[in-house]
Amino acid sequence: MNKKVTVVFDGSVLLPDAPLDLTPNTRYVIVIQELISPSVKGDAWDVLEAMTGTIEAPPDWSSEHDHYLYGTPKRETEGRE
């Protein structure tokens, strides 16, 4: 069972934003991750546009994606040095 729950830490305890359907007196493992809101206002397209070009990758990333993702040998392409 995996659940994603947002909580607020009041300095002592974690307070869930919504009621939890969990069995009382049962041990659970939780992962703490700070919720960061995007600084761009607008719809999803505005957020994606603001993120465009922020990932650094080799110049042949699109033509050699199998090499970079799976470790396959690079393909021989014309005009490549």
Biopython code that builds the backbone (N, CA, C, O; Angstrom):
import numpy as np
from Bio.PDB.StructureBuilder import StructureBuilder

atoms = [
    (1, "MET", "N", (0.846, -1.173, 0.000)),
    (1, "MET", "CA", (0.000, 0.000, 0.000)),
    (1, "MET", "C", (0.892, 1.237, 0.000)),
    (1, "MET", "O", (1.771, 1.370, 0.851)),
    (2, "ASN", "N", (0.672, 2.129, -0.939)),
    (2, "ASN", "CA", (1.365, 3.415, -0.978)),
    (2, "ASN", "C", (0.326, 4.517, -0.964)),
    (2, "ASN", "O", (-0.660, 4.464, -1.700)),
    (3, "LYS", "N", (0.548, 5.509, -0.131)),
    (3, "LYS", "CA", (-0.331, 6.674, -0.074)),
    (3, "LYS", "C", (0.531, 7.917, -0.076)),
    (3, "LYS", "O", (1.627, 7.929, 0.484)),
    (4, "LYS", "N", (0.035, 8.950, -0.699)),
    (4, "LYS", "CA", (0.721, 10.235, -0.681)),
    (4, "LYS", "C", (-0.154, 11.189, 0.117)),
    (4, "LYS", "O", (-1.307, 11.432, -0.239)),
    (5, "VAL", "N", (0.398, 11.727, 1.197)),
    (5, "VAL", "CA", (-0.356, 12.582, 2.101)),
    (5, "VAL", "C", (0.454, 13.853, 2.341)),
    (5, "VAL", "O", (1.660, 13.787, 2.579)),
    (6, "THR", "N", (-0.199, 14.997, 2.279)),
    (6, "THR", "CA", (0.484, 16.239, 2.636)),
    (6, "THR", "C", (0.212, 16.519, 4.112)),
    (6, "THR", "O", (-0.889, 16.290, 4.613)),
    (7, "VAL", "N", (1.230, 17.017, 4.786)),
    (7, "VAL", "CA", (1.132, 17.284, 6.216)),
    (7, "VAL", "C", (1.774, 18.624, 6.533)),
    (7, "VAL", "O", (2.499, 19.194, 5.717)),
    (8, "VAL", "N", (1.499, 19.109, 7.718)),
    (8, "VAL", "CA", (2.134, 20.318, 8.243)),
    (8, "VAL", "C", (2.831, 19.927, 9.542)),
    (8, "VAL", "O", (2.242, 19.247, 10.382)),
    (9, "PHE", "N", (4.065, 20.346, 9.706)),
    (9, "PHE", "CA", (4.800, 20.089, 10.945)),
    (9, "PHE", "C", (4.641, 21.303, 11.837)),
    (9, "PHE", "O", (5.048, 22.401, 11.459)),
    (10, "ASP", "N", (4.054, 21.129, 13.021)),
    (10, "ASP", "CA", (3.804, 22.263, 13.916)),
    (10, "ASP", "C", (4.927, 22.498, 14.917)),
    (10, "ASP", "O", (4.780, 23.296, 15.843)),
    (11, "GLY", "N", (6.047, 21.805, 14.735)),
    (11, "GLY", "CA", (7.164, 21.932, 15.657)),
    (11, "GLY", "C", (7.292, 20.726, 16.567)),
    (11, "GLY", "O", (8.351, 20.486, 17.146)),
    (12, "SER", "N", (6.219, 19.971, 16.692)),
    (12, "SER", "CA", (6.230, 18.771, 17.529)),
    (12, "SER", "C", (5.767, 17.536, 16.783)),
    (12, "SER", "O", (6.396, 16.480, 16.847)),
    (13, "VAL", "N", (4.646, 17.684, 16.067)),
    (13, "VAL", "CA", (4.049, 16.524, 15.384)),
    (13, "VAL", "C", (3.698, 16.891, 13.942)),
    (13, "VAL", "O", (3.611, 18.064, 13.580)),
    (14, "LEU", "N", (3.500, 15.855, 13.139)),
    (14, "LEU", "CA", (3.039, 16.036, 11.765)),
    (14, "LEU", "C", (1.518, 15.967, 11.756)),
    (14, "LEU", "O", (0.934, 15.008, 12.261)),
    (15, "LEU", "N", (0.876, 16.981, 11.183)),
    (15, "LEU", "CA", (-0.581, 17.038, 11.132)),
    (15, "LEU", "C", (-1.032, 16.867, 9.684)),
    (15, "LEU", "O", (-0.743, 17.726, 8.852)),
    (16, "PRO", "N", (-1.741, 15.767, 9.359)),
    (16, "PRO", "CA", (-2.185, 15.553, 7.986)),
    (16, "PRO", "C", (-3.232, 16.582, 7.568)),
    (16, "PRO", "O", (-4.027, 17.050, 8.384)),
    (17, "ASP", "N", (-3.214, 16.927, 6.267)),
    (17, "ASP", "CA", (-4.181, 17.888, 5.741)),
    (17, "ASP", "C", (-5.579, 17.274, 5.600)),
    (17, "ASP", "O", (-6.566, 18.005, 5.515)),
    (18, "ALA", "N", (-5.672, 15.960, 5.577)),
    (18, "ALA", "CA", (-6.949, 15.274, 5.434)),
    (18, "ALA", "C", (-6.941, 14.044, 6.352)),
    (18, "ALA", "O", (-5.877, 13.563, 6.741)),
    (19, "PRO", "N", (-8.123, 13.542, 6.692)),
    (19, "PRO", "CA", (-8.169, 12.338, 7.530)),
    (19, "PRO", "C", (-7.457, 11.166, 6.852)),
    (19, "PRO", "O", (-7.482, 11.036, 5.629)),
    (20, "LEU", "N", (-6.825, 10.315, 7.662)),
    (20, "LEU", "CA", (-6.104, 9.160, 7.137)),
    (20, "LEU", "C", (-6.879, 7.882, 7.412)),
    (20, "LEU", "O", (-7.389, 7.678, 8.514)),
    (21, "ASP", "N", (-6.964, 7.035, 6.417)),
    (21, "ASP", "CA", (-7.623, 5.736, 6.574)),
    (21, "ASP", "C", (-6.554, 4.698, 6.874)),
    (21, "ASP", "O", (-6.234, 3.862, 6.029)),
    (22, "LEU", "N", (-5.998, 4.757, 8.092)),
    (22, "LEU", "CA", (-4.931, 3.853, 8.511)),
    (22, "LEU", "C", (-5.382, 3.067, 9.741)),
    (22, "LEU", "O", (-6.218, 3.527, 10.518)),
    (23, "THR", "N", (-4.818, 1.890, 9.899)),
    (23, "THR", "CA", (-5.140, 1.044, 11.042)),
    (23, "THR", "C", (-4.422, 1.581, 12.281)),
    (23, "THR", "O", (-3.205, 1.761, 12.262)),
    (24, "PRO", "N", (-5.168, 1.836, 13.356)),
    (24, "PRO", "CA", (-4.535, 2.322, 14.583)),
    (24, "PRO", "C", (-3.529, 1.307, 15.143)),
    (24, "PRO", "O", (-3.671, 0.102, 14.936)),
    (25, "ASN", "N", (-2.528, 1.802, 15.844)),
    (25, "ASN", "CA", (-1.499, 0.987, 16.493)),
    (25, "ASN", "C", (-0.721, 0.110, 15.516)),
    (25, "ASN", "O", (-0.274, -0.981, 15.869)),
    (26, "THR", "N", (-0.566, 0.588, 14.303)),
    (26, "THR", "CA", (0.206, -0.107, 13.277)),
    (26, "THR", "C", (1.392, 0.768, 12.904)),
    (26, "THR", "O", (1.246, 1.981, 12.750)),
    (27, "ARG", "N", (2.562, 0.162, 12.758)),
    (27, "ARG", "CA", (3.761, 0.925, 12.407)),
    (27, "ARG", "C", (3.794, 1.156, 10.897)),
    (27, "ARG", "O", (3.520, 0.242, 10.120)),
    (28, "TYR", "N", (4.126, 2.367, 10.488)),
    (28, "TYR", "CA", (4.234, 2.736, 9.088)),
    (28, "TYR", "C", (5.584, 3.391, 8.853)),
    (28, "TYR", "O", (6.180, 3.944, 9.777)),
    (29, "VAL", "N", (6.059, 3.330, 7.639)),
    (29, "VAL", "CA", (7.276, 4.026, 7.237)),
    (29, "VAL", "C", (6.833, 5.239, 6.427)),
    (29, "VAL", "O", (5.988, 5.130, 5.539)),
    (30, "ILE", "N", (7.410, 6.392, 6.741)),
    (30, "ILE", "CA", (7.077, 7.586, 5.976)),
    (30, "ILE", "C", (8.344, 8.174, 5.362)),
    (30, "ILE", "O", (9.443, 7.987, 5.883)),
    (31, "VAL", "N", (8.179, 8.874, 4.269)),
    (31, "VAL", "CA", (9.270, 9.575, 3.602)),
    (31, "VAL", "C", (8.955, 11.061, 3.697)),
    (31, "VAL", "O", (7.861, 11.490, 3.332)),
    (32, "ILE", "N", (9.901, 11.840, 4.181)),
    (32, "ILE", "CA", (9.698, 13.280, 4.346)),
    (32, "ILE", "C", (10.305, 13.995, 3.144)),
    (32, "ILE", "O", (11.493, 13.841, 2.860)),
    (33, "GLN", "N", (9.498, 14.771, 2.446)),
    (33, "GLN", "CA", (9.960, 15.557, 1.306)),
    (33, "GLN", "C", (9.280, 16.915, 1.373)),
    (33, "GLN", "O", (8.056, 17.001, 1.470)),
    (34, "GLU", "N", (10.075, 17.966, 1.321)),
    (34, "GLU", "CA", (9.499, 19.305, 1.376)),
    (34, "GLU", "C", (8.712, 19.573, 0.113)),
    (34, "GLU", "O", (9.190, 19.311, -0.990)),
    (35, "LEU", "N", (7.513, 20.092, 0.268)),
    (35, "LEU", "CA", (6.652, 20.409, -0.859)),
    (35, "LEU", "C", (7.040, 21.792, -1.364)),
    (35, "LEU", "O", (6.886, 22.793, -0.663)),
    (36, "ILE", "N", (7.542, 21.829, -2.583)),
    (36, "ILE", "CA", (7.986, 23.099, -3.165)),
    (36, "ILE", "C", (7.032, 23.469, -4.284)),
    (36, "ILE", "O", (6.827, 22.702, -5.225)),
    (37, "SER", "N", (6.456, 24.646, -4.171)),
    (37, "SER", "CA", (5.543, 25.119, -5.208)),
    (37, "SER", "C", (6.335, 25.772, -6.329)),
    (37, "SER", "O", (7.317, 26.467, -6.067)),
    (38, "PRO", "N", (5.926, 25.560, -7.574)),
    (38, "PRO", "CA", (6.623, 26.231, -8.666)),
    (38, "PRO", "C", (6.488, 27.743, -8.534)),
    (38, "PRO", "O", (5.436, 28.249, -8.143)),
    (39, "SER", "N", (7.558, 28.460, -8.864)),
    (39, "SER", "CA", (7.534, 29.914, -8.749)),
    (39, "SER", "C", (6.812, 30.568, -9.919)),
    (39, "SER", "O", (6.526, 31.764, -9.882)),
    (40, "VAL", "N", (6.519, 29.797, -10.948)),
    (40, "VAL", "CA", (5.833, 30.323, -12.123)),
    (40, "VAL", "C", (4.338, 30.230, -11.894)),
    (40, "VAL", "O", (3.818, 29.189, -11.492)),
    (41, "LYS", "N", (3.658, 31.333, -12.157)),
    (41, "LYS", "CA", (2.204, 31.323, -12.024)),
    (41, "LYS", "C", (1.603, 31.108, -13.399)),
    (41, "LYS", "O", (2.170, 31.525, -14.409)),
    (42, "GLY", "N", (0.472, 30.466, -13.430)),
    (42, "GLY", "CA", (-0.198, 30.185, -14.689)),
    (42, "GLY", "C", (-0.570, 28.723, -14.767)),
    (42, "GLY", "O", (-0.619, 28.023, -13.756)),
    (43, "ASP", "N", (-0.833, 28.270, -15.981)),
    (43, "ASP", "CA", (-1.230, 26.870, -16.152)),
    (43, "ASP", "C", (-0.006, 25.978, -16.334)),
    (43, "ASP", "O", (1.132, 26.441, -16.261)),
    (44, "ALA", "N", (-0.255, 24.702, -16.568)),
    (44, "ALA", "CA", (0.829, 23.727, -16.687)),
    (44, "ALA", "C", (1.775, 24.057, -17.831)),
    (44, "ALA", "O", (2.977, 23.812, -17.733)),
    (45, "TRP", "N", (1.248, 24.606, -18.904)),
    (45, "TRP", "CA", (2.108, 24.959, -20.046)),
    (45, "TRP", "C", (3.099, 26.052, -19.656)),
    (45, "TRP", "O", (4.246, 26.024, -20.102)),
    (46, "ASP", "N", (2.681, 27.013, -18.834)),
    (46, "ASP", "CA", (3.581, 28.073, -18.374)),
    (46, "ASP", "C", (4.708, 27.499, -17.517)),
    (46, "ASP", "O", (5.859, 27.919, -17.635)),
    (47, "VAL", "N", (4.374, 26.542, -16.661)),
    (47, "VAL", "CA", (5.384, 25.905, -15.819)),
    (47, "VAL", "C", (6.374, 25.143, -16.684)),
    (47, "VAL", "O", (7.583, 25.259, -16.485)),
    (48, "LEU", "N", (5.878, 24.362, -17.644)),
    (48, "LEU", "CA", (6.759, 23.608, -18.538)),
    (48, "LEU", "C", (7.639, 24.531, -19.365)),
    (48, "LEU", "O", (8.822, 24.252, -19.559)),
    (49, "GLU", "N", (7.076, 25.618, -19.850)),
    (49, "GLU", "CA", (7.863, 26.563, -20.638)),
    (49, "GLU", "C", (8.984, 27.187, -19.808)),
    (49, "GLU", "O", (10.077, 27.426, -20.322)),
    (50, "ALA", "N", (8.719, 27.450, -18.537)),
    (50, "ALA", "CA", (9.739, 28.020, -17.664)),
    (50, "ALA", "C", (10.868, 27.032, -17.415)),
    (50, "ALA", "O", (12.000, 27.438, -17.153)),
    (51, "MET", "N", (10.569, 25.729, -17.494)),
    (51, "MET", "CA", (11.574, 24.709, -17.244)),
    (51, "MET", "C", (12.332, 24.322, -18.510)),
    (51, "MET", "O", (13.328, 23.603, -18.427)),
    (52, "THR", "N", (11.897, 24.772, -19.656)),
    (52, "THR", "CA", (12.516, 24.398, -20.927)),
    (52, "THR", "C", (13.977, 24.803, -20.949)),
    (52, "THR", "O", (14.334, 25.930, -20.606)),
    (53, "GLY", "N", (14.813, 23.865, -21.358)),
    (53, "GLY", "CA", (16.235, 24.151, -21.507)),
    (53, "GLY", "C", (17.023, 24.101, -20.217)),
    (53, "GLY", "O", (18.183, 24.513, -20.197)),
    (54, "THR", "N", (16.437, 23.612, -19.144)),
    (54, "THR", "CA", (17.151, 23.614, -17.875)),
    (54, "THR", "C", (17.940, 22.333, -17.628)),
    (54, "THR", "O", (18.700, 22.256, -16.663)),
    (55, "ILE", "N", (17.772, 21.332, -18.480)),
    (55, "ILE", "CA", (18.490, 20.074, -18.297)),
    (55, "ILE", "C", (19.717, 20.065, -19.199)),
    (55, "ILE", "O", (19.611, 20.262, -20.409)),
    (56, "GLU", "N", (20.874, 19.835, -18.603)),
    (56, "GLU", "CA", (22.096, 19.761, -19.390)),
    (56, "GLU", "C", (22.253, 18.342, -19.911)),
    (56, "GLU", "O", (22.120, 17.375, -19.161)),
    (57, "ALA", "N", (22.537, 18.228, -21.204)),
    (57, "ALA", "CA", (22.705, 16.915, -21.825)),
    (57, "ALA", "C", (23.691, 17.052, -22.977)),
    (57, "ALA", "O", (23.920, 18.153, -23.478)),
    (58, "PRO", "N", (24.274, 15.933, -23.396)),
    (58, "PRO", "CA", (25.188, 15.972, -24.538)),
    (58, "PRO", "C", (24.448, 16.436, -25.795)),
    (58, "PRO", "O", (23.234, 16.265, -25.897)),
    (59, "PRO", "N", (25.177, 17.023, -26.754)),
    (59, "PRO", "CA", (24.514, 17.528, -27.957)),
    (59, "PRO", "C", (23.857, 16.435, -28.802)),
    (59, "PRO", "O", (22.929, 16.722, -29.558)),
    (60, "ASP", "N", (24.320, 15.188, -28.688)),
    (60, "ASP", "CA", (23.713, 14.108, -29.473)),
    (60, "ASP", "C", (22.691, 13.307, -28.658)),
    (60, "ASP", "O", (22.409, 12.151, -28.974)),
    (61, "TRP", "N", (22.146, 13.918, -27.622)),
    (61, "TRP", "CA", (21.216, 13.241, -26.722)),
    (61, "TRP", "C", (20.036, 12.627, -27.480)),
    (61, "TRP", "O", (19.689, 11.471, -27.242)),
    (62, "SER", "N", (19.418, 13.384, -28.387)),
    (62, "SER", "CA", (18.217, 12.874, -29.049)),
    (62, "SER", "C", (18.525, 11.727, -29.996)),
    (62, "SER", "O", (17.732, 10.792, -30.104)),
    (63, "SER", "N", (19.660, 11.778, -30.686)),
    (63, "SER", "CA", (19.973, 10.705, -31.639)),
    (63, "SER", "C", (20.619, 9.499, -30.968)),
    (63, "SER", "O", (20.611, 8.403, -31.529)),
    (64, "GLU", "N", (21.176, 9.685, -29.779)),
    (64, "GLU", "CA", (21.861, 8.591, -29.085)),
    (64, "GLU", "C", (21.243, 8.281, -27.723)),
    (64, "GLU", "O", (21.939, 7.850, -26.804)),
    (65, "HIS", "N", (19.934, 8.503, -27.596)),
    (65, "HIS", "CA", (19.292, 8.316, -26.296)),
    (65, "HIS", "C", (19.435, 6.885, -25.767)),
    (65, "HIS", "O", (19.561, 6.694, -24.557)),
    (66, "ASP", "N", (19.418, 5.880, -26.643)),
    (66, "ASP", "CA", (19.590, 4.498, -26.168)),
    (66, "ASP", "C", (20.965, 4.301, -25.525)),
    (66, "ASP", "O", (21.103, 3.565, -24.548)),
    (67, "HIS", "N", (21.968, 4.960, -26.079)),
    (67, "HIS", "CA", (23.321, 4.868, -25.507)),
    (67, "HIS", "C", (23.347, 5.463, -24.097)),
    (67, "HIS", "O", (23.880, 4.851, -23.171)),
    (68, "TYR", "N", (22.772, 6.649, -23.939)),
    (68, "TYR", "CA", (22.816, 7.328, -22.650)),
    (68, "TYR", "C", (21.878, 6.707, -21.616)),
    (68, "TYR", "O", (22.179, 6.724, -20.423)),
    (69, "LEU", "N", (20.755, 6.163, -22.057)),
    (69, "LEU", "CA", (19.806, 5.571, -21.115)),
    (69, "LEU", "C", (20.138, 4.122, -20.756)),
    (69, "LEU", "O", (20.033, 3.720, -19.598)),
    (70, "TYR", "N", (20.540, 3.342, -21.768)),
    (70, "TYR", "CA", (20.688, 1.907, -21.558)),
    (70, "TYR", "C", (22.110, 1.393, -21.741)),
    (70, "TYR", "O", (22.372, 0.215, -21.498)),
    (71, "GLY", "N", (23.030, 2.253, -22.164)),
    (71, "GLY", "CA", (24.414, 1.838, -22.333)),
    (71, "GLY", "C", (24.699, 1.085, -23.618)),
    (71, "GLY", "O", (25.750, 0.457, -23.744)),
    (72, "THR", "N", (23.783, 1.137, -24.571)),
    (72, "THR", "CA", (24.041, 0.473, -25.851)),
    (72, "THR", "C", (25.147, 1.214, -26.592)),
    (72, "THR", "O", (25.372, 2.396, -26.327)),
    (73, "PRO", "N", (25.844, 0.551, -27.514)),
    (73, "PRO", "CA", (26.896, 1.248, -28.261)),
    (73, "PRO", "C", (26.306, 2.394, -29.085)),
    (73, "PRO", "O", (25.167, 2.320, -29.548)),
    (74, "LYS", "N", (27.095, 3.448, -29.257)),
    (74, "LYS", "CA", (26.636, 4.567, -30.079)),
    (74, "LYS", "C", (26.496, 4.113, -31.520)),
    (74, "LYS", "O", (27.279, 3.291, -31.997)),
    (75, "ARG", "N", (25.501, 4.646, -32.211)),
    (75, "ARG", "CA", (25.300, 4.342, -33.617)),
    (75, "ARG", "C", (26.238, 5.212, -34.435)),
    (75, "ARG", "O", (26.571, 6.327, -34.035)),
    (76, "GLU", "N", (26.655, 4.706, -35.566)),
    (76, "GLU", "CA", (27.491, 5.500, -36.462)),
    (76, "GLU", "C", (26.572, 6.335, -37.330)),
    (76, "GLU", "O", (25.771, 5.805, -38.099)),
    (77, "THR", "N", (26.697, 7.656, -37.199)),
    (77, "THR", "CA", (25.854, 8.550, -37.990)),
    (77, "THR", "C", (26.726, 9.408, -38.877)),
    (77, "THR", "O", (27.883, 9.685, -38.562)),
    (78, "GLU", "N", (26.156, 9.824, -39.987)),
    (78, "GLU", "CA", (26.909, 10.660, -40.931)),
    (78, "GLU", "C", (27.173, 12.027, -40.313)),
    (78, "GLU", "O", (26.338, 12.568, -39.588)),
    (79, "GLY", "N", (28.352, 12.577, -40.615)),
    (79, "GLY", "CA", (28.703, 13.917, -40.156)),
    (79, "GLY", "C", (29.161, 13.976, -38.721)),
    (79, "GLY", "O", (29.436, 15.060, -38.207)),
    (80, "ARG", "N", (29.250, 12.845, -38.062)),
    (80, "ARG", "CA", (29.701, 12.842, -36.683)),
    (80, "ARG", "C", (31.224, 12.725, -36.671)),
    (80, "ARG", "O", (31.811, 11.978, -37.455)),
    (81, "GLU", "N", (31.841, 13.464, -35.783)),
    (81, "GLU", "CA", (33.298, 13.442, -35.698)),
    (81, "GLU", "C", (33.798, 12.351, -34.816)),
    (81, "GLU", "O", (35.008, 12.202, -34.643)),
]
sb = StructureBuilder()
sb.init_structure("model")
sb.init_model(0)
sb.init_chain("A")
sb.init_seg("    ")
for serial, (resi, resn, name, xyz) in enumerate(atoms, 1):
    if name == "N":
        sb.init_residue(resn, " ", resi, " ")
    sb.init_atom(name, np.array(xyz, "f"), 0.0, 1.0, " ", f" {name:<3s}", serial, name[0])
structure = sb.get_structure()
